[in-house]
Amino acid sequence: MSSTEELRSLFDPNVPGSGTRSNALALANKPLWLEKRRAAIEAGILQPQDRDVLRAHRAEWDRQAAPRQYSREELTARARWPEEVVKKLLVRSDYFGAQVSFRSLAELKETDPKGYAQLQLAAASFGIGGKSIEQAEETVRQASKPLAHQEAPLTFLASPEMVRKLGFKEGELLSKKTFENAIDTLYQMEEAAKAKA
C-alpha cells in the first residue's frame, strides 16, 4: 500500500515534479503506475476521468469536422439570395446597392412571402441574423403552401406615367399599398404643378 505522501508526490499537480515522476513510473512499470493511480483516486488526490464527458466532446468534434449538409430549400435560398446581397439588405439596408425591385423588407414580405422566407433562410445559412437554419426552413415550407381560402395578394402594373415620373421599371408589379401611394403622389405632384401655373 502506498502512503498518501508518495501518492501526492506522483499525482498531485500542486507538488513540483509530480508529473515527471508519474510519467517515469508509467514508462518503467505500467501495472504499478495503474495501481498507484487507482489508490490516488480512492484517496481523493486524483479525480476519475469522466469517460462519458470525453466521449461527448469527441462526438461533438466529429460532428463539427463532418462536411456540412445542405437541404434543397437552403441551396435554393442561397442561389436566389447570394451572401453579398443578403448583407446589403439585412446588415446595411442598402436596397439600391442590392439592385432589388422592392423598397423595404415589409414590401417584400407582403408581395412575395416565399421570397422573404428564402431571404431569411439564406441569412441563417450564411450565419447572418438570429434564426436557426431549421426555423428558417420551416418558414419557407409554410410560405410555400398554397393559400387556403385566401385571395392572392393584389398586384398592379405600374402605369407609363408612374414609370416616367416615379422611377418604376416598365412592367413592374406593385403591391396594393405601393400602387395607392403612387396614385396619391402623382395627384399631389399634379396639384402642385397647377398651383404654380
GIDAVEN-V532881 format. One record per backbone hydrogen bond with DSSP energy under -0.5 kcal/mol. NH is the residue of the N-H (numbers start at 1). CO is the residue of the C=O. E is the energy in kcal/mol with one decimal. If there is no record, write none. Layout:
<<NH | CO | E> <NH | CO | E>>
This chain:
<<7 | 3 | -2.4> <8 | 4 | -2.7> <9 | 5 | -2.2> <10 | 6 | -0.9> <10 | 7 | -0.6> <11 | 7 | -2.8> <12 | 8 | -1.7> <13 | 11 | -0.6> <15 | 12 | -1.9> <16 | 14 | -0.6> <18 | 15 | -1.9> <21 | 17 | -2.3> <22 | 18 | -2.6> <23 | 19 | -2.5> <24 | 20 | -2.2> <25 | 21 | -2.2> <26 | 22 | -2.5> <27 | 23 | -2.2> <28 | 24 | -2.1> <29 | 25 | -3.4> <33 | 29 | -2.3> <34 | 30 | -2.6> <35 | 31 | -2.0> <36 | 32 | -2.5> <37 | 33 | -2.5> <38 | 34 | -2.5> <39 | 35 | -2.0> <40 | 36 | -2.3> <41 | 37 | -2.2> <42 | 38 | -2.4> <43 | 39 | -2.1> <44 | 41 | -1.1> <45 | 40 | -2.3> <46 | 40 | -1.3> <51 | 49 | -1.3> <54 | 50 | -2.0> <55 | 51 | -2.8> <56 | 52 | -2.5> <57 | 53 | -2.5> <58 | 54 | -2.3> <59 | 55 | -2.7> <60 | 56 | -2.2> <61 | 57 | -2.4> <62 | 58 | -2.7> <63 | 59 | -2.4> <64 | 60 | -2.4> <65 | 61 | -2.0> <66 | 62 | -1.2> <75 | 71 | -2.3> <76 | 72 | -2.7> <77 | 73 | -2.4> <78 | 74 | -2.4> <79 | 75 | -2.0> <80 | 76 | -2.3> <81 | 77 | -2.7> <82 | 80 | -0.5> <86 | 82 | -2.4> <87 | 83 | -2.5> <88 | 84 | -2.2> <89 | 85 | -2.5> <90 | 86 | -3.1> <91 | 86 | -0.5> <91 | 87 | -1.7> <92 | 87 | -2.0> <94 | 88 | -3.5> <95 | 93 | -1.1> <98 | 94 | -1.4> <99 | 95 | -0.5> <99 | 96 | -1.1> <100 | 95 | -1.3> <108 | 104 | -1.9> <109 | 105 | -2.8> <110 | 106 | -2.0> <111 | 107 | -2.7> <112 | 108 | -3.0> <116 | 112 | -2.5> <117 | 113 | -2.4> <118 | 114 | -2.6> <119 | 115 | -2.0> <120 | 116 | -2.1> <121 | 117 | -2.2> <122 | 118 | -2.8> <123 | 119 | -2.3> <124 | 120 | -2.2> <125 | 121 | -2.6> <126 | 122 | -2.1> <127 | 124 | -1.1> <128 | 123 | -3.6> <136 | 132 | -2.4> <137 | 133 | -2.6> <138 | 134 | -1.9> <139 | 135 | -1.8> <140 | 136 | -2.0> <141 | 137 | -2.4> <142 | 138 | -2.4> <143 | 139 | -2.4> <144 | 140 | -1.6> <145 | 141 | -0.8> <145 | 142 | -0.7> <149 | 147 | -0.6> <156 | 174 | -2.8> <158 | 172 | -2.5> <163 | 159 | -2.4> <164 | 160 | -2.5> <165 | 161 | -3.1> <166 | 162 | -2.1> <167 | 163 | -0.8> <168 | 162 | -1.1> <172 | 169 | -2.0> <174 | 156 | -3.6> <176 | 154 | -0.8> <179 | 175 | -2.8> <180 | 176 | -2.6> <181 | 177 | -2.4> <182 | 178 | -2.4> <183 | 179 | -2.4> <184 | 180 | -2.5> <185 | 181 | -2.5> <186 | 182 | -2.6> <187 | 183 | -2.4> <188 | 184 | -2.5> <189 | 185 | -2.4> <190 | 186 | -2.3> <191 | 187 | -2.5> <192 | 188 | -2.4> <193 | 189 | -2.0> <194 | 190 | -2.0> <195 | 191 | -2.2> <196 | 192 | -1.5> <197 | 193 | -1.3>>
